[in-house]
Amino acid sequence: MNLSVQEKDPANLFDTPLLHQSFFWSQVKQNQGYETKAFDIKVRQADVQRGATSSFLLDDMLVQLIPINREHTIGYVPYGPLLHPDQQNMGPFLEELSLHVQKRLPSHCILLRYDLPWETVWDDDELSVELQNIRLNWGTQSRSLSRSVSNQLPSDTMFIDLSGSEEDILANMHHKTRYNINLALRKGVEVRQVGHDQLDVFYALYEETCERNHIQLHDRSFFEALFGPEDEHAGVTLLMAYFESRPLSSMFLSRSSQRATYLYGASSSALRNTMSTYALQWKAIQLAKQWGCREYDLFGVSPSLHKNHPMQGLYTFKKGFGGDLLHRMGCWDFTFHAQEARQLFAYEMVGDGYHLR
């Protein structure tokens, strides 16, 4: 495969709809204490896309180095790369890319973990992990790709098309969602853009949300890192919904290229009949349109409307806003050091996931 990789300053990352592949996100991760690296990718189009010409495709990729113990790290690629090969070329492309990037990573990096943004090419419920591994490794030399124990970022999401008018977007929603938006506005719920001085208020709502839904809690510093990074192509704003001056729900809304993303949210258990979360999402949609975004990523739902899934409630809530479901391929590992990688996988198998048991 005719592919080359060149390291560069993360400040030179391309403008992208993928917030987690932006210079803004590189700064967030550095604020949280992680090292990041960026790489230009050049590949002959005919090597990754059937029937293509002999021209070359250009992309880039952000890699976050995550320590897993005192001696070793992994390289994590959040929602990257954007460049999407044909199905039969996915494995060989990831293999070639990984081997090139390995030369520019520390020797103690045991694997590269790709949180692939690509739409899934098979039904995970019908295809075992073993068969998924065989399929993605088809055509590779080392057979070093494997499905990760779990996904880091949501692999299932919904996208709302923002290209129409506000009236078009409302018309595409479920009638109960439209009713709840109007109910919140009639009750006097007010949504405002707020600053860093309201982070403690957000975090108190977030703690309440995690306790109510049995979700693992991020430290306050996790959200503190979102304030300060500067990137002309990407950023976040904090929205807060009030009822009679009382904060009831809040969210971080991001923008990146022509995409807005519902990044993190929180809500109070009190006065839920005000429907403040509906007013909050509607304000986010309106603001995203003002920014010139053409799509809104609702960022994380269950893969289907299954009663027993812990995110089933989010699926119902977000589907009401008229979004289209997208199933991404999720996390895949390319192993450099097999013994250390097996130890990591064994630890991850028994560790806590996103939802507490």
GIRA-V275092 format. One record per pair of residues at least 24 apart in sequence whose ideal C-beta (glycine too) atoms are under 10 Angstrom apart, sorted by the first residue. I is the first residue (numbers start at 1). GAP is how many residues later the second one is. Records with the same first field share a line. If there is no record, write none. Layout:
I: GAP ; GAP
This chain:
1: 42 ; 43 ; 45 ; 46 ; 47 ; 84 ; 88 ; 91 ; 92 ; 94 ; 95 ; 96 ; 138
2: 40 ; 41 ; 42 ; 43 ; 44 ; 45 ; 46 ; 52 ; 54 ; 94
3: 38 ; 39 ; 40 ; 41 ; 44 ; 45 ; 53 ; 54 ; 89 ; 90 ; 92 ; 93 ; 94 ; 96 ; 97
4: 35 ; 36 ; 37 ; 38 ; 39 ; 40 ; 52 ; 92 ; 96
5: 34 ; 35 ; 36 ; 37 ; 38 ; 55 ; 56 ; 91 ; 92 ; 93 ; 94 ; 95 ; 96 ; 97 ; 98 ; 99
6: 32 ; 33 ; 34 ; 35 ; 36 ; 54 ; 94 ; 98
7: 30 ; 31 ; 32 ; 33 ; 56 ; 94 ; 96 ; 97 ; 98
8: 29 ; 30 ; 31 ; 32 ; 52
9: 28 ; 29
10: 26 ; 27 ; 28 ; 29 ; 50 ; 52 ; 53 ; 221
11: 27 ; 220
12: 26 ; 28 ; 48
13: 25 ; 26 ; 27 ; 47 ; 48 ; 49 ; 218 ; 220 ; 221
14: 24 ; 26 ; 44 ; 45 ; 46 ; 47 ; 68 ; 219 ; 243
15: 216 ; 217 ; 218 ; 219 ; 241 ; 242 ; 243
16: 43 ; 44 ; 46 ; 63 ; 64 ; 65 ; 66 ; 217 ; 218 ; 240 ; 241 ; 243
17: 62 ; 65 ; 100 ; 216 ; 217 ; 238 ; 239 ; 240 ; 241 ; 242 ; 243 ; 244 ; 276 ; 277 ; 278 ; 280
18: 44 ; 60 ; 61 ; 62 ; 63 ; 64 ; 99 ; 216 ; 238 ; 239 ; 241 ; 243 ; 279
19: 59 ; 60 ; 212 ; 214 ; 215 ; 216 ; 217 ; 235 ; 236 ; 237 ; 238 ; 240 ; 241 ; 242 ; 244 ; 278 ; 280
20: 42 ; 44 ; 56 ; 57 ; 58 ; 59 ; 60 ; 95 ; 97 ; 132 ; 133 ; 214 ; 234 ; 236 ; 241 ; 243
21: 38 ; 39 ; 40 ; 41 ; 42 ; 56 ; 57 ; 58 ; 59 ; 60 ; 61 ; 96 ; 213 ; 235
22: 40 ; 207 ; 209 ; 211 ; 212 ; 213 ; 232 ; 234 ; 235
23: 39 ; 206 ; 207 ; 208 ; 209 ; 210 ; 211
24: 202 ; 205 ; 206 ; 207 ; 208 ; 209 ; 210 ; 211 ; 212 ; 230 ; 231 ; 232
25: 37 ; 39 ; 53 ; 54 ; 201 ; 204 ; 206 ; 209 ; 229 ; 231
26: 36 ; 37 ; 38 ; 203 ; 205
27: 198 ; 199 ; 201 ; 202 ; 203 ; 204 ; 207
28: 36 ; 194 ; 195 ; 196 ; 197 ; 198 ; 199 ; 200 ; 201 ; 203 ; 206 ; 208
29: 33 ; 35 ; 36 ; 37 ; 47 ; 49 ; 196 ; 200
30: 34 ; 195 ; 199
31: 190 ; 191 ; 193 ; 194 ; 195 ; 196 ; 197 ; 198
32: 32 ; 187 ; 189 ; 190 ; 192 ; 193 ; 194
33: 34 ; 188 ; 192
34: 30 ; 31 ; 32 ; 33 ; 39 ; 42 ; 191
35: 28 ; 29 ; 30 ; 31 ; 32 ; 38 ; 40 ; 71
36: 26 ; 27 ; 28 ; 29 ; 39 ; 40
37: 24 ; 25 ; 26 ; 27 ; 28 ; 38 ; 64 ; 67 ; 68 ; 69
38: 24 ; 25
39: 24 ; 38 ; 41 ; 42 ; 58 ; 61 ; 62 ; 65 ; 66
41: 39 ; 40 ; 41 ; 42 ; 52 ; 56 ; 59 ; 60
43: 38 ; 40 ; 42 ; 46 ; 50 ; 53 ; 54
45: 40
46: 43
47: 38 ; 42 ; 45 ; 46 ; 49
48: 35 ; 36 ; 37 ; 38 ; 40 ; 41 ; 42 ; 44 ; 45 ; 48
49: 34 ; 35 ; 36 ; 37 ; 40
50: 35 ; 36 ; 37 ; 38 ; 39
51: 35
52: 34
57: 26 ; 27 ; 28
58: 25
59: 24 ; 25 ; 38
61: 36 ; 40 ; 51 ; 53
63: 38 ; 41 ; 42 ; 46 ; 49 ; 50 ; 51
64: 49 ; 88
65: 40 ; 41 ; 43 ; 44
66: 43 ; 47 ; 86
67: 41
68: 40 ; 41 ; 42 ; 43 ; 272 ; 273 ; 275 ; 276 ; 279 ; 280
69: 39 ; 41 ; 271 ; 274 ; 275 ; 278
70: 38
71: 37 ; 39 ; 269
72: 34 ; 35 ; 36 ; 37 ; 38 ; 39 ; 265 ; 268 ; 269 ; 271 ; 272
73: 32 ; 33 ; 35 ; 36 ; 37 ; 38
74: 31 ; 34 ; 35 ; 36 ; 37 ; 38 ; 39 ; 259 ; 261 ; 262 ; 266 ; 267 ; 270
75: 26 ; 27 ; 29 ; 30 ; 31 ; 34 ; 35 ; 36 ; 37 ; 38 ; 39 ; 259 ; 261
76: 35 ; 36 ; 37 ; 38 ; 39 ; 76 ; 77 ; 255 ; 257
77: 24 ; 35 ; 36 ; 37 ; 38 ; 39 ; 40 ; 75 ; 254 ; 255 ; 257
78: 35 ; 36 ; 37 ; 39 ; 74 ; 75 ; 253
79: 35 ; 36 ; 37 ; 38 ; 39 ; 73 ; 74 ; 75 ; 249
80: 34 ; 35 ; 36 ; 37
81: 33 ; 35 ; 36 ; 37
82: 35 ; 36
83: 35
84: 32 ; 33 ; 34 ; 35
85: 33
86: 35
87: 31 ; 34 ; 35 ; 48 ; 49 ; 51
88: 33 ; 47 ; 50 ; 51
89: 49 ; 50
90: 26 ; 28 ; 31 ; 45 ; 46 ; 47 ; 48 ; 49 ; 50 ; 55 ; 239 ; 242
91: 42 ; 43 ; 44 ; 45 ; 46 ; 47 ; 48 ; 49 ; 50 ; 52 ; 53 ; 54 ; 241 ; 243
92: 44 ; 45 ; 46 ; 47 ; 48 ; 49
93: 46 ; 47
94: 42 ; 43 ; 46 ; 50 ; 51 ; 238 ; 240
95: 41 ; 42 ; 44 ; 45 ; 46 ; 47 ; 48 ; 49 ; 50 ; 239
96: 44 ; 45
97: 237
98: 42 ; 44 ; 46 ; 47 ; 235 ; 236 ; 237 ; 238
99: 42 ; 43 ; 45 ; 235 ; 237
101: 233
102: 232 ; 234
105: 231
107: 229 ; 230
108: 228 ; 229 ; 232
109: 227 ; 228 ; 231
110: 223 ; 225 ; 226 ; 227 ; 228 ; 229 ; 230 ; 231 ; 232 ; 233 ; 234
111: 33 ; 35 ; 37 ; 222 ; 223 ; 224 ; 225 ; 226 ; 227 ; 229 ; 230 ; 233 ; 234
112: 32 ; 33 ; 220 ; 221 ; 222 ; 223 ; 224
113: 35 ; 39 ; 218 ; 219 ; 220 ; 221 ; 222 ; 231
114: 31 ; 34 ; 215 ; 216 ; 217 ; 218 ; 219 ; 220
115: 33 ; 36 ; 37 ; 38 ; 39 ; 40 ; 213 ; 214 ; 215 ; 216 ; 217
116: 35 ; 39 ; 212 ; 213 ; 214 ; 215 ; 216
117: 36 ; 38 ; 209 ; 211 ; 212 ; 213
118: 210 ; 211 ; 212
119: 207 ; 208 ; 209 ; 210
120: 35 ; 36 ; 183 ; 206 ; 207 ; 208 ; 209 ; 210
121: 206 ; 208
122: 205 ; 207
123: 180 ; 204
124: 31 ; 32 ; 179 ; 203 ; 205 ; 206
125: 178 ; 179 ; 181
132: 197 ; 198 ; 200
133: 199
136: 193 ; 196
140: 194
142: 192 ; 193 ; 194
143: 192
144: 189 ; 190 ; 191 ; 192 ; 194 ; 197
145: 187 ; 188 ; 189 ; 190
146: 185 ; 186 ; 187 ; 188 ; 189 ; 195 ; 199
147: 182 ; 183 ; 184 ; 185 ; 186
148: 182 ; 183 ; 184 ; 185 ; 197 ; 200
149: 182 ; 184 ; 195 ; 196 ; 197 ; 198 ; 199 ; 200 ; 201 ; 202 ; 204
150: 180 ; 181 ; 198 ; 199 ; 201 ; 203 ; 204
151: 177 ; 178 ; 179 ; 180 ; 181 ; 202 ; 203
152: 178 ; 179 ; 202
153: 146 ; 147 ; 175 ; 177 ; 178
154: 143 ; 144 ; 145 ; 146 ; 147 ; 148 ; 157 ; 160 ; 172 ; 174 ; 176 ; 200
155: 145 ; 148 ; 171 ; 172 ; 173 ; 174 ; 175 ; 176
156: 143 ; 144 ; 145 ; 146 ; 147 ; 148 ; 153 ; 155 ; 158 ; 159 ; 169 ; 170 ; 171 ; 172 ; 174
157: 104 ; 105 ; 140 ; 141 ; 142 ; 143 ; 144 ; 161 ; 166 ; 167 ; 168 ; 169 ; 170 ; 171
158: 104 ; 138 ; 139 ; 140 ; 141 ; 142 ; 143 ; 156 ; 157 ; 160 ; 161 ; 163 ; 164 ; 165 ; 166 ; 167 ; 168
159: 100 ; 102 ; 135 ; 136 ; 137 ; 138 ; 139 ; 140 ; 163 ; 164 ; 165 ; 166 ; 167
160: 100 ; 102 ; 121 ; 124 ; 125 ; 128 ; 133 ; 135 ; 136 ; 137 ; 138 ; 158 ; 161 ; 162 ; 163 ; 164
161: 133 ; 134 ; 135 ; 161 ; 162 ; 163
162: 96 ; 97 ; 98 ; 123 ; 124 ; 126 ; 127 ; 129 ; 130 ; 131 ; 132 ; 133 ; 134
163: 95 ; 126 ; 130 ; 131 ; 132
164: 125
165: 124
166: 116 ; 119 ; 120 ; 123
168: 154
169: 113 ; 116 ; 117 ; 120 ; 127 ; 152 ; 153
170: 112 ; 115 ; 151 ; 152
171: 151
172: 149 ; 150 ; 151 ; 152
173: 105 ; 108 ; 109 ; 112 ; 146 ; 147 ; 148 ; 149 ; 150
174: 142 ; 145 ; 146 ; 147 ; 148
175: 145
176: 102 ; 140 ; 144
177: 98 ; 101 ; 104 ; 105 ; 140 ; 141 ; 142 ; 143 ; 144 ; 145
178: 100 ; 104 ; 142 ; 143 ; 144
179: 96 ; 99 ; 141
180: 94 ; 95 ; 96 ; 97 ; 98 ; 99 ; 101 ; 102 ; 137 ; 140
181: 94 ; 97 ; 98 ; 99 ; 100 ; 101 ; 102 ; 104 ; 139 ; 140
182: 93 ; 96 ; 97 ; 100
183: 90 ; 91 ; 92 ; 95 ; 96
184: 57 ; 59 ; 64 ; 65 ; 89 ; 90 ; 91 ; 92 ; 93 ; 94 ; 95 ; 96 ; 97 ; 98
185: 90 ; 93 ; 94 ; 97
186: 89
187: 56 ; 57 ; 84 ; 86 ; 87 ; 88 ; 89 ; 92
188: 54 ; 55 ; 56 ; 86 ; 91
189: 52 ; 53 ; 54 ; 55 ; 59 ; 60 ; 82 ; 85 ; 86 ; 87 ; 88 ; 89 ; 90 ; 91 ; 93 ; 94
190: 50 ; 51 ; 52 ; 53 ; 54 ; 55 ; 86 ; 89 ; 93
191: 48 ; 49 ; 50 ; 51 ; 58 ; 59 ; 60 ; 85 ; 88 ; 89 ; 90 ; 91 ; 92 ; 93 ; 95 ; 96
192: 46 ; 47 ; 48 ; 49 ; 50 ; 55 ; 58 ; 91
193: 44 ; 45 ; 46 ; 47 ; 60 ; 90 ; 94
194: 43 ; 44 ; 45 ; 46 ; 48 ; 53 ; 56
195: 32 ; 42 ; 43
196: 27 ; 28 ; 30 ; 31 ; 32 ; 42
197: 41
198: 40 ; 41 ; 42 ; 49 ; 52
199: 24 ; 25 ; 27 ; 28 ; 39 ; 51
201: 37 ; 39 ; 46 ; 49 ; 65
202: 36 ; 37 ; 38 ; 45 ; 47 ; 48 ; 49 ; 50 ; 62 ; 63 ; 64
203: 47 ; 63
204: 43 ; 46 ; 62 ; 64
205: 35 ; 36 ; 42 ; 43 ; 44 ; 45 ; 46 ; 60 ; 61 ; 62 ; 63 ; 64
206: 44 ; 58 ; 59 ; 60 ; 61
207: 59
208: 58 ; 59 ; 60 ; 61 ; 62
209: 40 ; 41 ; 55 ; 56 ; 57 ; 58 ; 59 ; 60
210: 56 ; 146
211: 58
212: 55 ; 56 ; 57
213: 54 ; 97 ; 98 ; 100 ; 101 ; 142 ; 143
214: 96 ; 141 ; 142 ; 143
215: 95 ; 139 ; 140 ; 141
216: 136 ; 137 ; 138 ; 139 ; 140
217: 139
218: 46
222: 42
223: 29 ; 40 ; 41 ; 43
226: 26 ; 28 ; 37 ; 38
231: 25
233: 24
234: 25 ; 27
235: 56
236: 25 ; 27 ; 28
237: 26 ; 47 ; 50 ; 54
238: 25 ; 26
239: 26 ; 40 ; 41 ; 42 ; 44 ; 45 ; 48
240: 26 ; 36 ; 40 ; 43
241: 26 ; 27 ; 33 ; 34 ; 35 ; 36 ; 37 ; 38 ; 39 ; 40 ; 41 ; 42
242: 32 ; 34 ; 37
243: 25 ; 27 ; 28 ; 30 ; 31 ; 32 ; 33 ; 36
244: 27 ; 30
246: 24 ; 25 ; 28 ; 30
247: 29
248: 24 ; 26 ; 27 ; 28 ; 29 ; 31 ; 32
249: 25 ; 26 ; 27 ; 28 ; 29 ; 30 ; 31 ; 32
250: 26 ; 27 ; 30
251: 26 ; 29 ; 30 ; 32 ; 33
252: 32
253: 27 ; 28 ; 30 ; 31 ; 32 ; 34 ; 35 ; 38 ; 40 ; 43
254: 34 ; 43 ; 45
255: 32 ; 33 ; 36 ; 37 ; 38
256: 37 ; 41
257: 35 ; 36 ; 37 ; 38
258: 30 ; 33 ; 34 ; 35 ; 36 ; 37
259: 29 ; 32 ; 34 ; 35 ; 36 ; 37 ; 38
260: 24 ; 25 ; 27 ; 28 ; 29 ; 31 ; 32 ; 33 ; 34 ; 35 ; 36 ; 37 ; 38 ; 39
261: 27 ; 32 ; 34 ; 35 ; 36 ; 37 ; 38 ; 39
262: 26 ; 34 ; 35 ; 36 ; 37 ; 38 ; 56 ; 59
263: 34 ; 36 ; 37
264: 35 ; 36
265: 34 ; 35 ; 49
277: 40
278: 39 ; 42 ; 43
281: 36 ; 37 ; 39 ; 40
282: 39
284: 37
285: 36 ; 37
295: 28 ; 29
296: 25 ; 27
297: 26 ; 29
298: 25 ; 27 ; 28
300: 54
301: 24 ; 25
303: 24
309: 46
310: 43 ; 44 ; 45 ; 46
311: 43 ; 44
